[in-house]
């Protein structure tokens, strides 16, 4: 039977590459994005998050096999906090009941190598408390200085999401229900979101200094897409609560033995 996948952020970048890869493999994909997708929603909006669940349920007949939560932003703005954490968690939690009818349910989200960078503790605390108004207020304050404190919004959102995956993955509603929940942490990926930063040699050099990728350099979107596709495949029966760095060696270069 053809597996039904839900991919958010399906209109571009990693989400589009994942959608296309799954479709080439003969699987069905319900794409979710703000444009050019089957389900058109803005994941900064709580109302649209609820509508996404309703529309995916209607399109799928009430049963899906996988959730691939990719949609995200990197700009130093409050919307980044809204999408990268609250939109991501709402996607996974909201669509999870639709996995109940699958023989091999799977779920994965996109974190980031940036999640190991310094973040803003007050913003991370608001994420952990699931307090969206407080998180958005803190993100608004940070965004007032986009070149300094504003840059903390993205890594904070990705760190908090990775923590959520770790906490949630082993609970009864995920592992206890036979659903592997994991995340990937890409390094630098050449997507439209990165076009501006990678458009000059100076920009590329600066990013390479901050995110060293000794194995094959910057990746294209197919690289994380292939990992996402495996994580939601039938073959992945026991990987649980992992944040897998697909980063050309960035994590190993920066943290070395410290995680052990």
N, C-alpha and C positions, 0 to 999 in steps of 0.2 A: 504494500500500500504506500502511496506517495506521502511523504512527510510534509507537514504544513509548518513553515517557519514564519515567525513574525520578526521583521528587522526594522528597527527604528534608525533614523538618519539615513534612510535608503536612497535618498536622491543624489548623494555625492560621497566622495571620499571612501572611507573604510566601509561604511554602510552599503554604498552602491556596489563596491567590489565584492562584498559578501553576498549580497542579493544575486548578482550576476553569476557568481561561482556556484551557489546552491541551485540556481535555475539550470545552469549547464549540466549539473549532475542529475537533472530530472526531478528535482524537488519543487514544491510549491512555496511561493513567498508572498506574504502580505507585507508590502512596504508601507512604512509610516514616516512621514516627514511634513515639513511645513509647506512643501510644494512638490510637484512631480512625483506623487506617490499614490497608493491605493487609498490610504487613510490620511487625510490632511488635517493636522492638528499642530498647535503651538504648545510645546511641552513646558513652557514657562507658566502656562495657565492651568490651575487646578481643575477648572471646568473642562478644558480640552483633554486633560489626562483621563478624566472619567469618560468622556465621549470616545476617546481612543479605545478603551476597553469595550464599550458598547458596540462600536463599529467593527472591531476585530472579531468579537463574538458573533456578530451577524454574518460577516463575510466567511467565517470559518465553519459555521454551523454549530458553534459552541465548543469546538475541540481543536486544539493545536498541539504540536509536538515540541516546538522549541520557541524560546524567546532569545533574541539577539539584540541587546540594548546597546546601541552605538551612539545615538544622537547626543551631541554635546557642542559646547562653545569654548573658545580659548581667550576671548577678549576680556579686558579688565573692567567688566561691567556686572551689575547685579544679576542680569539674565543668565550669566554663566553659572552662578550659584544655583539659580532656580532650575536650570536644565540638568546640569552635571550631577547634582545630588538628588533633589526632590523629583525631577522628571525621571531620572534613572530608577530610583527606588519605586516610584509610583508605577512605572512600566512593569517592573519585575513583580511587585506585589499585586498589582491590579490584574495582570494577565495570568498569574500563577494558577488560579482556579481552572482556567481553560486547559491546563496541562493534564488534568485529572483523568481524561479519557485516553491518554497516550500510553502505548506499551513501553516507550522509551523516552520519557520527558526529559528535557535538558534546558538549562538557562545559563546565560553568560552576559556579562556587561564589560564595557571598556573603561578601565582606569587609565593610568599613565605612569611612565617613568617619572614624570614631574611630581607624582605623589610622594616621593621620598625627599623632595626639596623642602626647605623651611616654609611653613604655612602660618596662618593666623589662628592662634589657639581659641580666641573667642568665637570666630566663625566656625571652626571645627566643632566646638562644643555645642553650638546651636544646631549644626547638622546632626550630631549624635543625639540631641534631645528631640529631633524631628520638629523643631520650632522654626517654621518657615518665615513668619514675620520677623523674628529676631535675626535670623540669618540674612534676610534681605536688607534689613536695616544696617547690619554690620557691613555687608557687602557694599551698600551705598556709601557708607563712610569711607571704606577702603578705596572705592572707585574715585573718590574726590581727588586722589593723587594717583593717576593712572600709571605713571612711570615708576612709582615706588610702592606704596602700599597696595595699589590696585593689582599689581602683579601677583599678590598673594592669593587672590580669589581662586584662580585656576588650580594651583597645587593643593590648596585647602579642600576644594571640592573633590578632587581625585583621591586624596588621602582618606577623606571621610567616606567616600564610596567604597574604597578598598576595605576599610574597617568594617563597613556594613556587610559586605560580602563575607568576610571572615566570621563575623558574629552570627549572621543569619544562616549560613550554609549548613551548619550541623543541627539545626533545630528540627522539630517534628514536622513542620510544614514544608521543609525542603528535603534534607537528607532522610528524615523519617518517613517521607512520602515517596522516596525513591527518585528524587530530582537532584541531580548534580548541579550545584550552583558555583560558578567560578567567575574569574575576571581575567582579562589580559591587560598588560601594561606596556603599550608600545613606546619605543623611543621616537625619533623624528621620522615622520611619515610624510611623503610628498603628496599632499592633498590640497584642495582649494583653500582650506583653512590656513595652510602654511605658505601659500603663494607669496604673500607680501614679504614675509621674513626670509624666504629663500630666493628672492628675486635678484639679489646682488651677491657678489663674492664676499663682500664685507659681512653681510648678514649670515651667509652660510658658514663663514669662518667663526663668527661669534657663537652661533648655535652649536657647531661642532666642538668648540671649546667647552661649552656648558654641558653638552650631551655627547660625550665621546662614543663613537660606534665603530670600534676597530674591525668588526666583522662586516665587510661589504658596505659600510657607510650608511647613508640615509636609505630608508626603505620606500618602496612604492606600496600602494594600498593593498595589493594582492598578498603581501606578506602577512599582515595581521588577519586578513580575510581567511587565509588558509587555516590559521590556528583557530579562529572563531568557528569555522565550519567543522573542524574536528571536535572541538569541545561540545558541540551540539549534535554530534553524530551518535549513532547507536554504539559505536566502539568505545566511547567514553563512559564506562560504567562506574568508575571508582574515584576519579579525580574530584575532590570536594574542598571547597573553601580556599582554592589556590588563586594567587595573583601571579600570573605567568608573564615574565618580562620577555617581550619579543622586541629586543632593543639593540641588537648587534653588539652586545657586550657592555652596554652603558652601566647597568647595575653592578656587574662584576668589577668594572673599572673604578667606579666611584665608591662603592661600599666594601668591596673586597671581602675579607673574612668577618666583617663586623656583624653580619646577620647571624653568624654561628657562634 
